Amino acid sequence: MSTPTPFSARDAFAFVLFGGTGDLAMRKILPALYTAHRDGLLAPEGRIVGVAMTPLDRDGYLRWVDESVRPHVKDAQFDDDAWRGFIERLAYVELDASQPGAFARLGDALVHVPGRRIFYLATGPSLFVPICRALSEAGLAPASSRVVLEKPLGYDLASSAAINDAVGAIFAEEQIYRIDHYLGKEAVQNLFALRFGNVMFEPLWRREWIDNIQITVAEELGVGGRGAFYDHTGALRDMVQNHLLQLLAIVAMEPPQSMAADAVRDEKLRVLRALKPLPEDALHQSVVRGQYRAGAIRGHAVPGYLDESGIAPDSTTETFIALKAEVDNWRWAGVPFFLRTGKRLAERVAEIVVTFRPVPHSALGPAALRSGSNRLTIRLQPDESIRMSALAKQPGLGMTLQGVYLDLAFDRFFQQDRMEAYQRLLLDVIAGRLALFVRRDEQEAAWRWVAPILGVDSAPKPYAAGNWGPAQASALLARHDTCWREEEN
């Protein structure tokens, strides 16, 4: 989990980016590779080959990168000399990935590129298998190569297994990197450090002292230009099955024997397999599905989901989901885990909130008995921080308690820039570190658990854009005598 060290000449690589002119390449992957180049973390011989259907030659691709990718590099990270050096690493191959015969052109482009081949599939999942098969048939996927698969990997357990079977027939499991960018966030790394590097938290990290845990990933954005894709996906497949369940597994996992890839992933798998099955005949008691209507975000009117481009007028796809999960093991029995995610919510935020039980008896008045007085909030975005909430005496006469907090201000201790999630994960792929990537059995355990919710086709509850989702999401927590964190402020 340590920060990667600079690579040497022997670590030459060919990074082949399918979807090389797509949104993900433009906003995340190429900016992350540029930053790694600027910081001297890429081998001088490393080359990046964009692959897409867009009719461009290399010069045209370099112009596209300069015009479209450069604006997504933070000003503080931009350096003219570094940018020119990064541009020199780039090549481009116009290729229709659905046409296996076209892969000969890719082979021609790679013939003089030394080093390990890394194939990043920033495409729709329907192309994962055709691309992998075409690479194999063209002799471009030796045993030393690696393949990176973006989410969503399939539509349900059966389709996920089918993709894994087909890709697994070409690449061994240790060659497959199923990426979940939340696992690369600095605050998630600090969650490992917080739990397993400090003795003070371990005795409290269990059912006797924790009342509930909330995991929220909220977005202000709507579906934008992804309407047709999103309407066949929804919040459950897009966010819960991967991001939120991975965060739950890290919060709830037992201390691993080491930070080796399989040691970490074995413990996450045990948590996912310990999730109590959702009751199919009473899902409404544990799950709330919602869909945004017209409203306002930061004072600007925004349309409802059914008015977005590419959305069926009678769509029942959920843009919001909240649910209660339980980990049925010794450490967590009886502790509810509340998960929540949605689009067009009141704030862009991703956080984990650990609420400790109140004191069993208070000589200091009712404030000490209030749930939420002691709380650990781990913020993942938009900023990354850890905050411990506690009670303290107000100055003056009497014993009046007031909530205070202690911020773990990492930027005061560490002067260097924080590594972006995609940069860390891409460097891990190049270096062959698998700990922050999802193993097949983890992924299928998550699909298996969400299966009952996938079968729900009833109309989702409406909520106005700019709010925190349907009222039923608050009622879900109220039944457990608690509330979402923002409702306490």
C-alpha positions as CSV (number, residue, x, y, z in Angstrom):
1,M,0.0,0.0,0.0
2,S,3.0,2.3,0.1
3,T,3.5,5.0,-2.4
4,P,5.2,3.6,-5.6
5,T,8.8,4.3,-6.0
6,P,10.3,5.5,-9.3
7,F,10.6,2.8,-11.9
8,S,13.9,1.9,-13.6
9,A,14.6,1.2,-17.3
10,R,13.8,-2.5,-16.8
11,D,10.2,-1.6,-16.1
12,A,9.4,-0.5,-19.7
13,F,5.8,-1.0,-20.6
14,A,3.2,-0.6,-23.4
15,F,0.0,0.9,-22.0
16,V,-2.7,0.2,-24.6
17,L,-5.8,2.3,-23.8
18,F,-9.0,1.0,-25.5
19,G,-11.5,3.9,-25.5
20,G,-8.6,6.2,-26.0
21,T,-10.8,9.2,-27.0
22,G,-13.6,8.5,-24.5
23,D,-14.7,10.4,-21.5
24,L,-12.9,8.3,-19.0
25,A,-9.6,8.5,-20.9
26,M,-10.0,12.3,-21.2
27,R,-11.0,13.1,-17.6
28,K,-9.1,10.5,-15.6
29,I,-6.8,8.0,-17.2
30,L,-4.6,10.3,-19.4
31,P,-4.4,13.1,-16.8
32,A,-3.3,10.4,-14.2
33,L,-0.6,9.1,-16.5
34,Y,0.6,12.6,-17.2
35,T,1.0,13.3,-13.5
36,A,2.9,10.0,-13.0
37,H,5.2,11.0,-15.9
38,R,5.7,14.5,-14.4
39,D,6.7,13.0,-11.1
40,G,9.2,10.6,-12.6
41,L,7.2,7.5,-11.8
42,L,7.1,6.1,-15.3
43,A,10.0,4.3,-17.0
44,P,11.5,6.4,-19.8
45,E,10.8,3.6,-22.3
46,G,7.1,3.4,-21.3
47,R,4.7,4.1,-24.1
48,I,1.0,4.9,-24.2
49,V,-1.1,3.8,-27.2
50,G,-4.6,5.2,-27.6
51,V,-7.0,2.9,-29.4
52,A,-10.4,4.1,-30.6
53,M,-12.7,4.2,-33.7
54,T,-12.2,8.0,-34.0
55,P,-10.6,8.6,-37.5
56,L,-7.3,10.2,-36.4
57,D,-3.6,9.8,-37.2
58,R,-1.0,10.3,-34.5
59,D,-0.8,14.1,-35.0
60,G,-4.5,14.4,-34.8
61,Y,-4.6,12.4,-31.6
62,L,-1.9,14.6,-30.1
63,R,-4.0,17.6,-30.9
64,W,-7.0,16.0,-29.4
65,V,-5.0,15.2,-26.2
66,D,-3.7,18.8,-26.0
67,E,-7.2,20.3,-26.5
68,S,-9.3,17.8,-24.6
69,V,-7.1,16.2,-21.9
70,R,-5.0,19.2,-20.9
71,P,-7.9,21.1,-19.4
72,H,-8.5,18.2,-17.0
73,V,-5.0,18.5,-15.5
74,K,-5.0,20.7,-12.4
75,D,-3.2,24.0,-12.9
76,A,-0.8,23.3,-10.0
77,Q,0.2,20.0,-11.6
78,F,0.9,21.4,-15.1
79,D,4.4,21.9,-16.4
80,D,5.1,22.7,-20.0
81,D,8.3,20.7,-20.3
82,A,6.7,17.7,-18.6
83,W,3.6,17.9,-20.9
84,R,5.8,17.9,-24.0
85,G,7.7,14.9,-22.7
86,F,4.4,13.1,-21.9
87,I,3.1,13.9,-25.4
88,E,6.2,12.2,-26.9
89,R,5.1,8.9,-25.2
90,L,1.8,8.8,-27.1
91,A,0.8,6.9,-30.1
92,Y,-2.6,6.2,-31.7
93,V,-4.3,3.3,-33.5
94,E,-7.6,3.8,-35.2
95,L,-9.4,0.5,-34.7
96,D,-12.9,-0.9,-34.4
97,A,-12.7,-3.2,-31.4
98,S,-15.6,-5.3,-32.7
99,Q,-13.6,-6.3,-35.8
100,P,-11.0,-8.9,-34.8
101,G,-9.2,-8.5,-38.2
102,A,-8.4,-4.9,-37.4
103,F,-6.1,-5.9,-34.5
104,A,-3.2,-6.5,-36.9
105,R,-2.8,-2.7,-37.0
106,L,-2.4,-2.7,-33.3
107,G,0.2,-5.5,-33.6
108,D,2.2,-3.4,-36.1
109,A,2.1,-0.4,-33.6
110,L,3.4,-2.6,-30.8
111,V,6.1,-4.5,-32.6
112,H,8.8,-2.0,-31.7
113,V,7.5,-1.0,-28.2
114,P,9.4,-2.9,-25.5
115,G,8.2,-4.1,-22.1
116,R,5.1,-5.6,-20.5
117,R,1.8,-5.0,-22.3
118,I,-1.0,-3.5,-20.3
119,F,-4.5,-3.4,-21.9
120,Y,-6.9,-1.0,-20.3
121,L,-10.5,-1.6,-21.4
122,A,-12.2,1.8,-20.9
123,T,-15.1,0.6,-23.0
124,G,-18.6,-0.8,-22.4
125,P,-18.6,-4.3,-20.9
126,S,-20.1,-5.7,-24.1
127,L,-16.6,-5.2,-25.7
128,F,-14.5,-6.8,-22.9
129,V,-14.8,-10.4,-24.3
130,P,-14.4,-9.5,-28.0
131,I,-11.3,-7.4,-27.3
132,C,-9.7,-10.0,-25.1
133,R,-10.4,-12.8,-27.7
134,A,-9.1,-10.6,-30.6
135,L,-5.9,-9.8,-28.6
136,S,-5.3,-13.5,-28.0
137,E,-6.0,-14.5,-31.7
138,A,-3.6,-11.8,-32.9
139,G,-0.9,-13.1,-30.5
140,L,-0.8,-9.8,-28.6
141,A,-1.6,-11.1,-25.1
142,P,1.5,-13.1,-23.8
143,A,1.5,-14.5,-20.3
144,S,3.3,-11.4,-19.0
145,S,0.6,-9.0,-20.1
146,R,-2.2,-7.5,-17.9
147,V,-5.7,-6.5,-18.6
148,V,-7.7,-3.8,-16.7
149,L,-11.5,-4.0,-16.7
150,E,-13.6,-1.0,-15.8
151,K,-17.0,-1.4,-14.1
152,P,-19.7,-2.4,-14.5
153,L,-18.6,-6.0,-15.1
154,G,-21.8,-7.5,-16.2
155,Y,-25.5,-6.8,-15.5
156,D,-26.0,-9.4,-12.8
157,L,-24.3,-12.5,-11.4
158,A,-24.8,-14.6,-14.5
159,S,-23.5,-12.0,-17.0
160,S,-20.6,-11.2,-14.7
161,A,-19.7,-14.9,-14.5
162,A,-19.9,-15.2,-18.3
163,I,-17.5,-12.3,-18.8
164,N,-15.1,-13.6,-16.1
165,D,-15.2,-17.1,-17.7
166,A,-14.4,-15.8,-21.1
167,V,-11.7,-13.3,-20.0
168,G,-10.3,-16.0,-17.6
169,A,-9.9,-18.4,-20.5
170,I,-7.4,-15.9,-22.0
171,F,-5.8,-14.2,-19.0
172,A,-5.0,-15.8,-15.6
173,E,-6.6,-14.3,-12.5
174,E,-3.3,-12.7,-11.5
175,Q,-3.3,-10.9,-14.9
176,I,-6.8,-9.4,-14.4
177,Y,-7.2,-6.0,-12.7
178,R,-10.8,-5.2,-12.0
179,I,-10.6,-1.6,-11.1
180,D,-12.7,0.2,-8.5
181,H,-11.3,3.7,-8.2
182,Y,-12.7,4.3,-4.7
183,L,-10.1,1.8,-3.5
184,G,-7.3,4.1,-4.7
185,K,-8.5,7.1,-2.7
186,E,-6.1,8.5,-0.1
187,A,-8.8,8.5,2.6
188,V,-9.5,4.8,2.0
189,Q,-5.8,4.1,2.3
190,N,-5.9,6.0,5.6
191,L,-8.8,3.8,6.7
192,F,-6.4,0.9,6.6
193,A,-3.8,2.9,8.5
194,L,-6.4,4.1,11.1
195,R,-7.6,0.6,11.8
196,F,-4.5,-1.5,11.6
197,G,-1.8,0.9,12.6
198,N,-3.3,2.3,15.8
199,V,-4.1,0.2,18.8
200,M,-6.6,2.7,20.2
201,F,-9.3,1.9,17.6
202,E,-9.2,-1.9,17.5
203,P,-10.9,-2.5,20.9
204,L,-13.8,-0.2,19.9
205,W,-14.3,-1.6,16.4
206,R,-17.0,-4.0,17.2
207,R,-20.7,-4.5,18.1
208,E,-20.2,-3.7,21.8
209,W,-19.2,-0.1,21.1
210,I,-20.6,0.8,17.6
211,D,-24.2,1.7,17.2
212,N,-24.4,1.9,13.4
213,I,-22.2,2.7,10.4
214,Q,-23.3,4.8,7.4
215,I,-21.7,4.9,4.0
216,T,-22.9,7.7,1.7
217,V,-21.8,8.4,-1.9
218,A,-23.9,11.4,-3.1
219,E,-23.7,13.2,-6.4
220,E,-25.1,16.6,-7.5
221,L,-24.8,15.7,-11.1
222,G,-27.6,13.9,-13.1
223,V,-27.1,11.4,-15.8
224,G,-25.9,14.0,-18.3
225,G,-25.1,12.4,-21.7
226,R,-25.1,8.9,-20.3
227,G,-28.8,8.5,-20.2
228,A,-29.1,5.5,-22.5
229,F,-26.4,3.7,-20.5
230,Y,-27.7,4.7,-17.1
231,D,-31.3,3.7,-17.8
232,H,-30.1,0.1,-18.3
233,T,-27.9,0.3,-15.2
234,G,-29.3,2.3,-12.3
235,A,-27.8,3.2,-9.0
236,L,-27.7,-0.3,-7.6
237,R,-25.5,-1.7,-10.4
238,D,-23.5,1.5,-10.9
239,M,-22.6,2.2,-7.3
240,V,-23.8,-0.3,-4.6
241,Q,-22.6,-3.6,-6.1
242,N,-19.1,-2.3,-6.4
243,H,-18.1,1.0,-4.6
244,L,-20.3,0.8,-1.5
245,L,-19.9,-2.9,-0.8
246,Q,-16.2,-2.6,-1.2
247,L,-16.1,0.3,1.3
248,L,-18.3,-1.8,3.7
249,A,-15.9,-4.7,3.3
250,I,-12.9,-2.6,4.2
251,V,-14.7,-1.1,7.2
252,A,-15.8,-4.4,8.5
253,M,-12.9,-6.7,7.6
254,E,-10.7,-8.5,10.1
255,P,-7.1,-7.4,10.3
256,P,-5.2,-9.2,7.5
257,Q,-2.0,-11.1,8.2
258,S,-0.2,-8.7,5.9
259,M,-1.0,-6.1,3.2
260,A,-0.3,-8.7,0.5
261,A,-3.0,-8.8,-2.2
262,D,-4.6,-12.1,-1.3
263,A,-4.4,-11.5,2.4
264,V,-6.4,-8.3,2.1
265,R,-8.8,-9.7,-0.5
266,D,-9.4,-12.8,1.6
267,E,-10.6,-10.7,4.5
268,K,-12.9,-8.6,2.3
269,L,-14.4,-11.8,0.8
270,R,-15.2,-13.1,4.3
271,V,-17.2,-9.9,5.0
272,L,-19.1,-10.1,1.7
273,R,-20.0,-13.8,2.3
274,A,-21.1,-12.9,5.8
275,L,-23.7,-10.3,4.6
276,K,-27.1,-11.4,5.9
277,P,-29.3,-12.2,2.9
278,L,-31.9,-9.6,2.2
279,P,-35.5,-10.8,2.8
280,E,-37.1,-11.1,-0.6
281,D,-40.6,-11.0,0.8
282,A,-39.9,-7.9,2.9
283,L,-37.4,-5.8,0.8
284,H,-39.4,-2.6,1.5
285,Q,-38.3,-2.8,5.1
286,S,-34.6,-2.7,4.1
287,V,-34.4,-1.0,0.7
288,V,-35.6,2.3,-0.6
289,R,-35.4,3.1,-4.3
290,G,-35.8,6.6,-5.6
291,Q,-35.8,8.6,-8.9
292,Y,-35.2,12.4,-9.1
293,R,-37.7,14.8,-10.4
294,A,-37.1,18.4,-11.5
295,G,-35.6,20.6,-8.9
296,A,-32.7,22.9,-8.2
297,I,-29.0,22.3,-7.6
298,R,-27.1,25.3,-6.1
299,G,-29.9,27.6,-7.2
300,H,-30.0,26.4,-10.8
301,A,-33.1,24.6,-12.2
302,V,-32.4,21.1,-13.4
303,P,-34.7,18.6,-15.2
304,G,-36.2,15.4,-13.8
305,Y,-34.8,12.0,-14.7
306,L,-37.6,11.2,-17.1
307,D,-36.9,14.4,-19.0
308,E,-33.2,13.6,-19.6
309,S,-32.0,12.6,-23.0
310,G,-32.0,8.9,-23.7
311,I,-34.4,8.0,-20.8
312,A,-37.6,6.0,-21.5
313,P,-40.7,8.0,-20.5
314,D,-41.9,5.2,-18.3
315,S,-38.6,4.2,-16.8
316,T,-38.5,2.7,-13.4
317,T,-34.7,2.8,-13.1
318,E,-33.6,4.0,-9.7
319,T,-31.3,7.0,-9.4
320,F,-31.2,6.7,-5.6
321,I,-30.9,3.8,-3.3
322,A,-30.7,3.4,0.4
323,L,-30.5,0.1,2.2
324,K,-29.7,-1.6,5.5
325,A,-27.1,-4.3,5.5
326,E,-26.0,-6.6,8.3
327,V,-22.7,-8.5,8.6
328,D,-23.7,-11.8,10.3
329,N,-20.5,-12.6,12.2
330,W,-19.2,-12.4,15.8
331,R,-17.7,-8.9,15.5
332,W,-20.7,-7.2,13.8
333,A,-23.9,-9.1,14.8
334,G,-26.7,-6.7,15.3
335,V,-24.9,-3.6,14.0
336,P,-26.8,-2.0,11.0
337,F,-24.8,-0.8,8.0
338,F,-26.7,1.9,6.2
339,L,-25.7,2.5,2.6
340,R,-26.9,5.4,0.5
341,T,-26.1,6.7,-3.0
342,G,-27.9,8.8,-5.6
343,K,-27.8,11.5,-8.3
344,R,-29.1,15.0,-8.0
345,L,-28.7,15.1,-4.3
346,A,-28.1,18.1,-2.1
347,E,-24.3,17.8,-2.0
348,R,-21.5,16.0,-3.6
349,V,-20.0,13.9,-0.8
350,A,-18.6,10.5,-0.1
351,E,-18.1,9.5,3.5
352,I,-18.1,6.8,6.1
353,V,-19.7,7.6,9.4
354,V,-19.0,5.3,12.4
355,T,-21.5,6.2,15.2
356,F,-20.5,4.9,18.6
357,R,-22.9,3.9,21.3
358,P,-23.7,6.5,24.0
359,V,-22.5,6.0,27.5
360,P,-24.6,3.5,29.5
361,H,-25.3,6.0,32.3
362,S,-24.7,9.7,32.5
363,A,-24.1,11.8,35.5
364,L,-23.7,14.8,33.2
365,G,-27.2,15.1,31.8
366,P,-29.0,13.8,28.8
367,A,-26.6,15.1,26.2
368,A,-24.2,12.3,27.0
369,L,-26.9,9.8,26.3
370,R,-27.6,11.1,22.8
371,S,-26.7,8.9,19.9
372,G,-24.1,10.4,17.6
373,S,-22.2,12.3,20.4
374,N,-19.2,10.1,19.6
375,R,-18.6,9.7,15.9
376,L,-15.8,9.1,13.5
377,T,-16.4,10.6,10.0
378,I,-14.1,9.5,7.2
379,R,-14.6,11.9,4.3
380,L,-13.6,10.6,0.8
381,Q,-14.7,13.5,-1.4
382,P,-14.8,16.3,-2.3
383,D,-12.0,16.7,0.3
384,E,-10.3,13.9,2.2
385,S,-10.3,14.0,6.0
386,I,-11.0,12.1,9.2
387,R,-12.9,13.8,12.0
388,M,-13.5,12.5,15.5
389,S,-16.6,14.0,17.3
390,A,-16.9,14.0,21.0
391,L,-18.4,16.0,23.9
392,A,-16.7,18.7,26.0
393,K,-17.8,21.1,28.7
394,Q,-18.8,24.5,27.7
395,P,-16.8,27.3,29.4
396,G,-18.6,28.9,32.4
397,L,-20.6,27.8,35.3
398,G,-22.4,24.4,35.4
399,M,-21.8,21.3,33.4
400,T,-23.2,22.0,30.0
401,L,-21.9,19.6,27.3
402,Q,-21.3,20.6,23.7
403,G,-20.2,18.7,20.7
404,V,-16.6,19.3,19.6
405,Y,-14.4,17.6,17.1
406,L,-10.8,16.7,16.4
407,D,-9.6,16.9,12.7
408,L,-6.9,14.7,11.5
409,A,-5.4,17.4,9.2
410,F,-3.1,15.4,6.9
411,D,-2.2,18.4,4.8
412,R,-0.6,20.0,7.9
413,F,1.7,17.0,8.4
414,F,2.3,15.9,4.8
415,Q,3.5,18.7,2.5
416,Q,3.5,16.6,-0.7
417,D,0.6,16.5,-3.0
418,R,-1.9,13.7,-2.5
419,M,-1.9,11.1,-5.2
420,E,-5.1,10.8,-7.1
421,A,-7.0,7.5,-7.1
422,Y,-6.5,6.7,-10.7
423,Q,-2.8,7.6,-10.6
424,R,-2.2,5.2,-7.7
425,L,-4.1,2.4,-9.3
426,L,-2.5,2.8,-12.7
427,L,0.9,2.7,-11.1
428,D,-0.1,-0.4,-9.2
429,V,-1.1,-2.1,-12.5
430,I,2.2,-1.3,-14.1
431,A,4.1,-2.5,-11.0
432,G,1.9,-5.6,-10.6
433,R,0.3,-4.9,-7.3
434,L,-3.2,-6.4,-7.0
435,A,-4.2,-5.5,-3.4
436,L,-6.4,-2.6,-4.5
437,F,-8.2,-4.5,-7.3
438,V,-11.2,-6.7,-6.9
439,R,-10.9,-10.5,-7.2
440,R,-13.5,-12.5,-9.0
441,D,-14.9,-14.2,-5.9
442,E,-15.3,-10.9,-4.2
443,Q,-17.2,-9.5,-7.2
444,E,-19.5,-12.5,-7.5
445,A,-20.3,-12.5,-3.7
446,A,-21.4,-8.9,-4.1
447,W,-23.6,-9.7,-7.1
448,R,-25.1,-12.6,-5.2
449,W,-26.1,-10.4,-2.3
450,V,-27.7,-7.7,-4.4
451,A,-29.6,-10.2,-6.5
452,P,-33.0,-9.9,-4.7
453,I,-33.0,-6.1,-5.2
454,L,-32.3,-6.5,-8.9
455,G,-35.6,-8.3,-9.2
456,V,-37.6,-5.3,-8.0
457,D,-39.4,-3.5,-10.9
458,S,-41.9,-1.4,-8.9
459,A,-41.9,2.4,-9.4
460,P,-39.2,4.1,-7.4
461,K,-40.1,6.8,-4.9
462,P,-39.9,10.3,-6.3
463,Y,-37.6,13.0,-4.8
464,A,-36.9,16.6,-5.9
465,A,-33.4,17.3,-7.3
466,G,-31.4,19.1,-4.7
467,N,-32.8,17.1,-1.7
468,W,-31.4,14.1,0.1
469,G,-33.6,11.5,-1.6
470,P,-37.1,10.2,-0.8
471,A,-38.5,10.7,2.7
472,Q,-38.6,6.9,3.1
473,A,-34.8,6.9,3.3
474,S,-35.0,8.9,6.5
475,A,-37.8,6.6,7.8
476,L,-35.5,3.6,7.2
477,L,-33.0,4.9,9.8
478,A,-35.8,6.3,12.1
479,R,-37.0,2.7,12.6
480,H,-33.6,2.1,14.2
481,D,-33.7,5.3,16.3
482,T,-31.1,7.1,14.3
483,C,-30.8,9.4,11.3
484,W,-28.4,10.3,8.4
485,R,-25.5,12.4,9.5
486,E,-26.6,15.6,7.6
487,E,-29.9,15.5,9.5
488,E,-28.1,16.0,12.8
489,N,-26.3,19.2,11.7
